[in-house]
Amino acid sequence: MGRGYIAEESVEKRLASLTAVGGSRLTGLLIGHSSAQRDFVVLAVQTPRREAEGAPESRNGSSPLDDVDVEWVSAHARQVARMLPGGVDVLGVFLITPPELAKEAQSTLKKLVFAVDKYMSKTRLWDLSEEDVTDRVALHICSKTRKAVCKTFDVKDPKCSAKPADWKYQSDISSSWPVFTCSVKLDLNIPITEMSSQNLERCLKDGLMRWAKQVEAAVCLINGRPVSDDYELLSGPKKSPKASQQQTFQVQMLVSAEEPEADQRSSARVQACGGSVCVRGAVHCTAYIHSNKPRARQAAQAIKRDVLNTVSNRVEMLLEDVMSEGAFCSVAAQGGEVGLTQEVPVQPSTESGVNQNASHYYAGVAVATVIALLATATSLLYLAE
């Protein structure tokens, strides 16, 4: 048997409710935390139908699964991922079909897994490390028998075959996960060489990538103290009653004002500048890691990635707003402000701490009884000539 997946009991109930729709063909996302030994699934989110989408129709000689909208599932995964806290990711996809489509389900699942991973990695500011797991889960459920078949695909290898995986349910799997919170102030000034939409997007990505290197090289203090990478965060008595309770850690990130030495030489050049984009404000981030001997380096990585994802997402979303309105010009006359946005935390759910509500653009996740802050941010973006 390959990788193991432990899913929250609320996930079992959610999938059972979706399977109860007779003759259904449904797709969705599996969300949770990945570790070296196994993955933990805390939420199953159904892919919403397009507004103009009707009942699936089969063309002559084709399967109904040929009509699965891969692009729509990928876009949904990207929108859901925007709202997840650090350490919680889209781990893969599920597909519910009638029994006659079971044999064709695996090829569809593979297509979905690779498409989702490719779409989500486009705007990622950080690189995968050697410890990152590249296996993604593909779960098929028969709508009649409710039998679940779990397999994985390695997204590093497009030619890979499906590997069998173990799928089990368990209660309160995330109730003892430690939570890490961190606030980081931003004052980024990104030069724009030419004021055009395509060039703006490229320059923003380049500028954020340079800043991401600074964040990755930052020193993290946990509860105000410097600790080694291998320091065990939950090193107290194993049988203590408090050992199973969720613990909260405050992380302070010390980011250097200068780029790492390797990047200073490559970026030391004079360029013509047609304008600049300023990103100012603060990001307030939250991250979770599994409680089996969590170490300081895992906490630092989770919170750093949440900071990077938060800023990347907010800049992307604000840029989408500007472009959708057809406004691409100097807005200095508005006092430098395009928008000031602060998200409101989602309300906790009564189902094992997991919020099952999902729409085209939002999905909430709460881990255990503590609601995730879902990378809330106060952001300010403006353009200047």
N, C-alpha and C positions, 0 to 999 in steps of 0.2 A: 504494500500500500504506500502511496506517495504522501503528500502533505496532508495534515489534519486540519479540519475546520470545525470550530466549536461555535454554534449559533445560539443566540439568546432565545429563550422559550417564546418570547413575543414575536420573534421572526417566524417561528413555526406556526403560530396562530395567524399571522399575516398571510403567509403563503397558503395556508389552508383556506382562508377566506377567499383568496384569489382563485384557487383551484376549484372552489365550489361553483364557479360560473361554468355551467355545462358547455362543452364544446369550445371553450375559450382558447385563444392564442394570444398570450400576453408576454410582454418582455418587462424587465426591470433591472434594478441595480442592487448589488449587495455591498453594504457599507460596514466598515469596522476597522480593526487594528491588526497590522501584520507584524509578526515576530519571526525569528529564525526557526523556531520549532514548529509553530502552528499559527493559524490566523483565527481571529475572533470576530464574528459577525454580529452586529448589534442592531442592524436595521435593514429591512427590505423595502425598496421604493419602486412602485410600479411606474413604468414610463407612461406619461399621459398621451392620449390620442391627439393628433393634430385636429384643429377645429374642423377642417374640411374632410377629415378621414372618415370613411364609412366602414362597412363590414368588409373584411378581406375577400378579394375575388381571385380565383385561380385562372390563369390564362391556359390556353390549350397546351397540354403536355408539360405544364409547369406545376410547381408545388405552391401552396399558400404561403409557405415560408419564404419564397422568393420575393414576396412583397413586404417583408420586414424592413422598415425604414431605418437603415443603419445610421444614416446621417442624423436623423432625429434622435435616436437613442444616444449617440455620441454627444450631441448638443445638450441633451438633458443631463448627461453625466457631468459635463463641464459646468453647468449651472448649479447642480447639486454640490459639486466639489467646492465651489466658491464659498459655500456656507458652512463647511465642515471645520471643526477645530483642529489644531495640530495633533498629529498622531492618529487621526481618523481619516480614512481614505475610501475611495471606491475600489473595492477589492475584486470586483468582477460583475458578472451579469447572471440573471436567471431567465429561463424560458419555459413557459407553460404551454403544452400542446396536447391535443387529443392523441390517443395511443397510435393511430395510423401514421402520425408524423414523427414518431420517436426516432426512427433511423436517420431522418434528415436533420434532426435537431442539432447534432454535434457540429456539422459543417456551418450551420447558421450561428451557433454559439461561438465558434472560432472566429468567424467574420466579425461578430460583434465585439469580442474581447480585444482583438487587434485594432479595430477602428476606434473604440473608446480610448484605449491607451495612447494611440497616435494623436487623437484630437486633444486630449488633456495635457500631453507633454509639450504642445506647441508654445505655450506661454510660461512654461516652468523656468524659473530663474536658477535652479540648483541642479547639480548633477547627481546621478545615483551613485551611492558608495558601494564598496564591496559587500557590505552587510545587508544591503537592500535586497529584498526578495522580488524577483521578476516573474514569478508564477502568478497567474490570475485565475480566479475560480470561474467555472462555467457550470451552472446547476440547471439540470433539466428535470421538470416535474410533469408527470402524466396527469392530465386533468380528470381521468377516470379512476385510475388505481391509486393516485397520489404518491406513487413511487418516485423517489428522488434519486437521480444519478449525478454524482459529483465528480468532475474532472478538472484538470488544470492545463493551461497552456503557458509556455514560457514566451513572453512577449519580446525577448531578445532574439528569438529564432523564428522567423516567419514560416519556416518549413517544419516546425516541430509538430509532433503528433500529440494527441490528448493523453494525459497521464491520469490514472485513477487516483481519487483522493477520498479520504474518510470524512464523512459529514455527520456530526452529532449535535444534539440539543442539550442545553444546560441552563439552569436558572442563575440569575445574578452574576453573570460572568464578569461584569465590569464594575461591580459595586465597590471593589477595593482598589481600583486603578488610581494611582496618585495623579493629582491635577497640578499643572504648572501655569502660573500666570506671569505676564510680562508686559510692560509698557515701554515703547520706544518712540522718541521724538524724531520727526523728520524735517529736514530742510535741504531738499535736493534741488539743484539748478542744472537742468539738462540742456545743453546747447542743441539747436536745430539748424542744420546746415542750409536747408532749403525749405521754405514754407509750402509744402505740398502734403496731401494726406498720406501718401505712401511713404514719403521720407520722414514724416512725423512719427509714424508707427515704428519705423526702423531705428530712428535716433532715440526714441523712448526706450526701446528694447535694449539698445546698446548702453544707454545711460544707466538703466536699472541693473543690467548685468554687471557693470563696474561696481555699483553700490552693493550688489549681492555678494561680491567677493569680500568686501569689507565686513559684511554681516557674518559670512561664513568663518572669517578669521577672528571674530569677536570673542572676547573672554566673558564667560558667564559666571556670575556669582549666584549661588543658591542659598536662599535665606541669609543673604549678606555675607556669605563666606566663600572663598575660593576652595574648590575641591578638585581632586584628581579625576581623570576621565573614568577610571574604573571604580570610583567610590560608590558603594552600595547605599542607595538612598533610604531603603527600608531595612536597616541593619539592627533594628531593635529586637527584643525577645519574640521568638516565633509564636509562642503560645499566649502572648498578651492579648487580652480582649480587644485592645485598640488596634492590634495588628491587622485585623480584617476590615477596619474602617478606612474610609477614604481620607487621605492626607493631602493637604494643599501646601505647595511650595511657591515662594516668591522668587522669581528669577530677575536678576539685573544684568542687562547686556551692555558691556563696555565696547563700543564700536570705535575704531580708530578713525580719525578725520582724514587720514591719507589712505590711498590705495595700497594694496600689497606691493612689495618691491617688484615682483615679476610683471605687474601690470603698469607700473609707473613708467618703465622704459618704453613699452609698446604704445602708451597713450600720450607720450610727450611729443606732441606735434602741433603745429599751428594750422587752424582751419578757419575758413570763412564761415561766419555765423549769421544766419538770417533771422534768428530769434531764439527764444529759450522757453522751456517749460519748467515751472517751479512746482514742486510737490511739498507741501508743508502741513504740519499737524502732528498727530500722534496716533499710533496704532496700539490697541489694547488686545492682547492675544492670550489664548488658552490652549494648552496641549495636554494630552493624556498618553501614558505608556502603560504596558501591561505590568502587573505587580510581581512577576516572577524574577526576583533579584534585579530590579531596575537600577541602572547605573547612570552616573552623571552625564556621560557622553550621549546616552540615548535621550535624556531630557533636554540637553542643549540642542541636539539635532532637531528634535520635534518642535521646540519653541522657535528656533531660527527659521525653520522651513515655514512655520505658520506666519512669522513676520514677513518673509519674502512673498508667500502666497497672498497675504492680505494686501500688501502694497501693490503687487502686480495686478490683483483682481480689481482694486479700487481705481487704479489708473486706467485699466482697460474699460471698466464700466463708465467712468467719466468721459473717456474718449469716445465711447459709443454714443453717449448722449450728445456730445458736441457734433459728431458726424451725422447723427440721425436728423438733426435740425438744420443741416446744411450750413452750419456756421463754422467758417475756418478763416479767421482774421484776428487782428489784434483786438483784445478786449480790455485793454488798459483803462479805457474810459469808464468801465464798470467798477473801478476801484480795485482791479486785480482779481476779483473773485468770480469764478464760474459757478461754484456750488459749495455748500457746506453740508456734509452728510454724516449723520450718526445713526447707526442701525439700532433698533430696539430688540433686546433679547427675546427669543421665542418663549412661550409659556410651557412649563413642564407638563409632561403627559403622565397619566396614571398607570400606563402599561410598562412596568419595569424601567421607568425612566426614559423610555424611548418615545419620541414624538412621531406618529405614523403619518401625519399630514404632509402631503407633497403636492406641488403644482408644477407648472412649466418651468418655473425659475427658482423656487425655494424648497428646501427640505430641512427640517430641524432635527438635530440630534442631541439628546441629553444622555450623558453617561451616568449610570446609577441614579441616585436621587439628586445629584447636583446638576443643574442645567448648564450646558455648555454655552459660553458667551459667543461662540461662533465667530470669532475673529472680528469683533466690533471695532470700528475705526472711525475716527474723525479726520476727514481728509480735505485738503484744499489744493486745487489745481488752477493754475492760470497761465495764459500765454502772453508773451511780451515780445515786441519787435526789438 
